[in-house]
């Protein structure tokens, strides 16, 4: 049985006090590798992961739209990664992710659409075949212009039963059976059974993650839940409206998460209150 085939139920999830689920691009590092400070910020990630890994009863999970193995290379550390918006999971000591199953018909639709895109996609756009989904990168295009350029492709994808998801500088086509980041957070809470949860994101695809955290807190599944948004150029306003706190940069996000993870207060006295340089968005974090 390969790592791809191994059921996710067999993965080990120790119970924790604090579970942190954070997006990668635009949250822990600048949104694109074209950003002038991207490499400098990336070089800080291994140290960030090592420090957060030493915190007692804390588990950090990177929940990203990237492939899990690609995200791990960026993080530079062996940590939990949920990739493709929740469709694959990479454990700290594994090199092969566990992938969500996709119907054969959906695989065929994705393969046909990928072949079509290679012929018809505008030259300035980059098509990334993630096997379980297709992502078209168009970082320089305003959302309306990108939607217009991809209108014919979008129509064909919908006819094939695929969903369209738009983000900051990208458009993705995926089978509707795949989980999103909200599903990923619900699954992580079910498996790790944390007392507290902190989720952080910046883009449209992170909204389900923040909404899931709020819903879990309302149902009494968590003692405390905090939702944070990283406000950087092009960040999605809907995600900010869902957040309890707003952070002004990936550096501020990393500082906030490290403060949560390494607080020395007794567990029953800890709160998810943001330290500087966090600016409160809508009152205190619940």
N, C-alpha and C positions, 0 to 999 in steps of 0.2 A: 504494500500500500504506500503510495507516494504522499508527499506533503500536501499536494493539491487535493488528493482524494480523502485525506484524513478528516473525519467529521469534526466540526468546530466544538462539539460537545465534549470531545476528549481533551481539549486544551485546558491547562491549569489556570484557574483564576482565584488567587487567594483573596479572602475578604480584606477590605482596607477601610481606614477612617476617612480619607479624602481621595476622591477620584478626580483627576484633571483630564479633560478632553479638550484639546486645542487644535485648531486648524494650523496649517503650515504657512503657505504663501499668503502674504498680506497680514499675517498674524504673528508668527514667530520670526519671519524674515520679510523683507520687502516683497511686494507682489510679483515682481518679475526679475529674472536674472539680468535684465537690461538696466535695472536701477543702479546708479553709480555706487551705492554703498552695499549692494547685495552681497558681494564676496566678503567684505569686512564683517557684515552681520552673520553670514554663514559660518565664519571661522569661530564665532562665539557659541554656536549651538552645541558642539560636543561637551564643552564645559558646563553649559546650562543643563544638559541631559544628565551628566554625571552628578551634579549637585542635587538635582531633584530626585535622582535614583537613590541617594543616600538617606533621604528623609524617611522617618519611621512611619509605617502604616499609610504611606502615600503611593499611589500609582499614577503615573503620567502616561497618557495615550495620545498619540498624534492621529487626528482624524482628518484625512485629506482627500482631495480629488485625484492626487497623483497615484500612480502605482505604488504599492507599499514598498517595494524594493527601491524605487527611485527616491521616495521620501526618506528612507533610511540612509541612503547615500548623502542626502542633503543634511540630515541630522548629525551624521557622523558618529552615531552611537547605537548600541543594541538596545532599543527600547520598543515598547508596544507600538505598533502602527496599524491603523485601520485605513486601508487605501480604497481608491475608487468610490469615494463617498459612502463606504460601508460594505462594498461588495467583496473585499478580501481582508484577511487579518494575518498579520505577521507578528509572531511572538518574539520576545527578546532574544532567545537563543536559537531561533530557526532562520534558515536562509530562504525557505520556500513558503509563500503565503497560502493560507486556506482560502479557497475562492467560493463564492456563492454560485450555486448551479444556475445555468441559463438554458432554457429550452433550445433544442436543435433548430427549430424554426427561427428563433431570434438570432442565433449564430449565423444562419444563412442570410438573414436580412442585413445583418451588420456587414458581412463579407461583401454582399452585393453593393451596399451603400458605399463601402470603402473603395471598391473598384470604380464606382461612379464618381466619387469625389476626386480621385486621383486624375480623372479626365477633365472634370468640369469645375473644380474649385478654383477661385481666383488665385492668381500667381502669388499675391502677397500674403495669402493665408497658408497656415501650416496645418496639415491633417495628421493627427496622432491616433494610431490604431491601438487602443488599450485592450483589445481582444474581447472584453466584456462590454465595451462601449467605444464610441468614436468621439474624439474631441477636435474641434476646429479652432485653432488659435488665431485671433485677429486683434492683437493688443492695440493697434493704432486706429481701429475703426470705432466710431461712435456706435452705440447699440442699434439705432435706427438704420444706419448705413449697413451694418453687418447683417441685420435681419433682412433687408432688401436684397443684398447680394446672395443670401442663402435661401431665399424664398422658395426656389424650385427644389432645392435639396431637402428643405424642411417638409415640403409637400410629399415628396417621395418617401421620406422617412416615416411620416405619419401614415401613409398608405400601407407601409410595411409593418405597422403596429409598434413603431418605436416612439419614445417620448423625446421631446426637445427640452433642454434645460439651458438657460442662458446665464452666464456669469460675467465677471469683469474681464473683458478681452477674450472670451471663449464662448463657444456654443457646443453643447454636447447632445449626442443622440444615443439613447440607451433603452434596453427592454424595460417595460413597466414593472416587471417582476423583481427587479433589483432593489435592494434597500437603499435608503438615503441616510444622511447623517443623523437624522432623528431616530431612525431604526437602530443605527449603530449605538447611539447613546443609551437607548432603552435596553439593548442587549448587554451593553457593558455594565449597566446598573444591576441588571438581573444576575449577572455572573459574579461581579466583584462585591455586590451588596454593600456599597459605601454608606457611611453616615452622612457625609457631605459630598457635594458635587460642585465643580467649577467648570464652566464651558466658555470657550473664547472663540470668536470668529470675526470675519470682516465682510464676507461676500454673501450673495444671494443663496448659494448652496449651504451656507452655515445656518440659515434661518431655522430649518427643521431641528437642528441640534439645540438651539436656544429654546424653541417652543417645547421640545421634549423635556428639557430640564425643568421648565416651569410647570408642566403638567405633572411630572413625577413628584414635585414638591407639593402641589395642590392635593395630590392623592395620599400624601403622608408617607411616601416611599423614602423620603430623605428628611433629615433633621434640618439641613441648610442647603440651599442651592443658590449659586451666584452665576449670572450671565454677564459676560463682558464683550465689548465691541472695540476693535482696533480701528480708529479713524485715520485712514491714509487716503491719498488721492485716488478717486475711483471707487472707494468703499461703498457698499450698498446701504442706503438710508434705512431700508426696512429692518436690517439687522441691528442698526443702532437703536431703533425704536423698541426692539425687544430686549435691549440690554439694561442692566442695573447700573453698570459703570461703563465709562468710555475711556479708553487709553489712547494716547496720542501717537504712539509709534510701536513697532515691534519690540524695541528695547524696553519701553515702559511695560509692555505685556510680559516679557520675560521676568522683569523685576517683580511685578505683581505676583506672578505664579510662584517664583522662588520664595517670596515672603509668605505666601499661603503654605507652601510645602515645608518650610523650615521653621515655622513659628514654634517657640518653645513653651507657649502656654499649654496648660492641661487641655486635652481634647474637648472637654465639656465647656471650656471657656473660650475656645477659639471662635472667631467670626470670620466671615469673608469680606470684612471691611477693607477697602483699598488704601494702601499707603501712597504717599507721593511717589511718582508724579501722576497718579490717577486722578482724573477729574470726575466727580460724581455726575451721573446723567439724570437719574430720577430717584432721588432718595437713597437710603442705605440699601446694601445688598441683603436680601432676605437670607 
